[in-house]
């Protein structure tokens, strides 16, 4: 049972699931506020000052550009046409926010929705629109109503380009977006081929201006005629009314019971377990429908549920989470200037298989343990732990001036206590006596051996103790 590797503390459990990993400050905050007040604060991210993350993201000005902004720079010669630089900066910004943002639940939910309504970043067809999609679709609605996010996505150039709807016309309807809208974005499997064809026809005309790169509705490209999709019916008599008809379908799909169950199940997989309890899915599906697709009430009910409380040890961190959690628990700050370390962290995540936003197929990164279980992936994580603990790579990150004292405080009398204090900080719990002895044996000592200030265990070899603990199952669990 994996729960044995983690402390039973419900506040630490909440932090491990609702953030990219505990920090000293976040542990102190959740203990001061309590779970409910902490959660309510996170559900109102606009009220949370975020100076560190904002300061780092400000070094990535291309990541926040609108479609007009990117195209204006291309016209001015400041960027080459079809440049990927803004998309790479968006990926770097995602790493920065995951590690240093105070708005942790927002960042977790941005990652969740970026996978649910995936548009691969970087990608050639979305060179001018992907950063705008992140800002105006995903971030804007991440804690709002799914129906609003779905409609924003359906009218955004990034999604319309990624799934080919920009080239879908009444003469040649393209079914790619219509199929993924049903299968991935809303109801899941259970639709018919007729549903796909009618959805594709109704979405013709939702397109992108080749001149400006912005969304536009082209009535001349819209296929008229009655449609029927999963209980939705519309006469669709006029081309001018096609956009309104398509939006009505999106509202219907967002409120469909199958969509409710599918989204709730994915939230439970993210926050509870790889195979979530049916009882919780059923209750939360009702919350979703009762609140007309609002996500915050679902999250309140999820984090307050008995099933969530009982799920300690039931989730495993993905590679990106593991990387972010490592930097967070070590208390490292961003480099004083520039983005070299940030770029290095991005490519560390990429080498582990999870550069943020970069999943190529439209279904988004998987979030179950089996998808990430491989010897090579484990070795990459372990190497990353030691590189970060020792300050070898990326070396530009700001480490505590006295790493040993920062991690464990005053020097303890024995090796066992050294290991215990380090485990308290990094894992939130002490190791068993057997495991403590095994770690002490790495230094050729026992738990009871007296610790001296000149010992390598608190000198050049201290990072190896940190890495050993970060390599443990306790740290691998979300």
TAZISUL-V931834 format. One record per run of one state. SS is the DSSP state (H for helix, E for strand, - for the rest). FROM is the first residue (numbers start at 0). LEN is the number of residues. If there is no record, write none. Layout:
# TAZISUL-V931834
((SS & FROM & LEN) (SS & FROM & LEN))
This chain:
# TAZISUL-V931834
((- & 0 & 1) (H & 1 & 4) (- & 5 & 4) (H & 9 & 9) (- & 18 & 5) (H & 23 & 10) (- & 33 & 1) (H & 34 & 8) (- & 42 & 2) (H & 44 & 3) (- & 47 & 3) (H & 50 & 7) (- & 57 & 3) (H & 60 & 4) (- & 64 & 2) (H & 66 & 9) (- & 75 & 9) (H & 84 & 16) (- & 100 & 3) (H & 103 & 13) (- & 116 & 7) (H & 123 & 3) (- & 126 & 3) (H & 129 & 12) (- & 141 & 3) (E & 144 & 1) (H & 145 & 9) (- & 154 & 2) (H & 156 & 6) (- & 162 & 2) (H & 164 & 3) (- & 167 & 8) (H & 175 & 10) (- & 185 & 7) (H & 192 & 11) (- & 203 & 2) (E & 205 & 3) (- & 208 & 6) (E & 214 & 3) (- & 217 & 1) (H & 218 & 3) (- & 221 & 5) (E & 226 & 3) (- & 229 & 2) (E & 231 & 3) (- & 234 & 7) (H & 241 & 13) (- & 254 & 2) (H & 256 & 15) (- & 271 & 6) (H & 277 & 13) (- & 290 & 3) (E & 293 & 1) (- & 294 & 1) (H & 295 & 8) (- & 303 & 2) (H & 305 & 4) (- & 309 & 6) (E & 315 & 1) (- & 316 & 2) (H & 318 & 12) (- & 330 & 2) (E & 332 & 1) (- & 333 & 6) (H & 339 & 12) (- & 351 & 17) (H & 368 & 4) (- & 372 & 2) (H & 374 & 16) (- & 390 & 7) (E & 397 & 1) (- & 398 & 4) (H & 402 & 6) (- & 408 & 5) (E & 413 & 1) (H & 414 & 13) (- & 427 & 5) (H & 432 & 10) (- & 442 & 7) (E & 449 & 1) (- & 450 & 5) (H & 455 & 3) (- & 458 & 3) (H & 461 & 9) (- & 470 & 2) (H & 472 & 4) (E & 476 & 1) (- & 477 & 1))
